[in-house]
């Protein structure tokens, strides 16, 4: 049986300023290297959602970009929530993750309801957390770059993506670096501040998402190795090691 996946890329025109579109490319390349047919569907403001998807990605952007997509996002949130609750993995990066959390508290203290796909609240602050970051996760050491002006709190019982080894993570720039948690894991879905982009830099996370997407569709989740992927994985490993070295780890 031919395995195939449909990846939904939400608002790539507005929410992709930190190279986050590379996450979708990484998923496609890794899947196709394993013999999986991939269709990428971009959803921008005013578009119609496809009937079914297997994986959802949303990248990051400034507050102006968030506001530009907010009304459209409200219209499609019921479909997104139904997919996620059915096991479709969602990967949400920084500003996109804020939009998919429970709420956003803006600089005036006003609490703005969000899509509530993730059990998290983001409080916008003036001081930005910017720099390279290393996180310890159950899937290994993850590295990347963070650039966010928010403090993110997890609802009671929610699980973090990992523990910050170096960098800031959910607590933002006002925290002591390397002492907090980063991101959230909710079922098959992940919210995180990591750019880099995340998935090319950390292929184990990309493979986790692809396996979840395949299993949701009822397909074999095995991902075969190949020389192409081995070369990509080596380059990613070297990049993570370089970040760790620069941070004195």
Steps between C-alpha positions, in 0.01 A plus 500: 500500500629846409527721805394862458461801728342843472676779692309821571716813522307777673554863396849463348479854356452661840652251744834397356745781570754289691556235236226282643390395151812282514308276741250409228783442252678273747186293556450464127861407425518244780168342407583477130840350581306221671276442198202694635302719261445848645254773410554839661193724517552865592215675678500880491231745606178434310599156371289187541641219711552159340263221597764311694859547613762289677728765652467873570780760519478863604802727516580824675451868434467840669188621677387680184505171310312326781228764484481465121409130521302497823151533348564228243650275766183533708299371204713189451571424867218242536646294214853532636385396846314198362806387307733546798262320736487212250878463516623721214836641620529878511839672519469864603792741515524809725244758372292228336506304824374808686201514265421134564527526878217568744550876506741787439545773763611815320722783624201680653400197704199417285439126466415409141345157439699284258427174317547281812667215314788503750470523882718812522471874558742757356559833671661757270788696655735775383824311555572242230674166552745478213783256443598140451338241723560137596223286647505151649200296380395137511596482130853621565672837510324765294665825391397810311441872526235683703367850433183575694351768720274289717484308824315175443329304777366146477163399639505264796595151390642607162838357401793712380689419183820490703730658757717795404871424520606839364275783388170633633197299383149555632602733783633762260793738523432604858578147622831348596627333185516123506269450797156459349288300263439540130191441290214261551414148387130423469435154365663478159534880478783737593514871573844662529694825473782336301587625156808385315281380334405241761449189286801515264718563806336222703397212269394275789212741564408505130492120496284493814244721328508296178449173689204649685351621170539158339353320798204737509428405139523133597825443312827341601696764690842353423746743341780342300855631513679610187833650399326830430347515847824385662681797343224738613504358851878537524481864396225560756703329771799719418282811517364406841851426624620840376221676690577303816869589470427871455285486814778332696331161533 
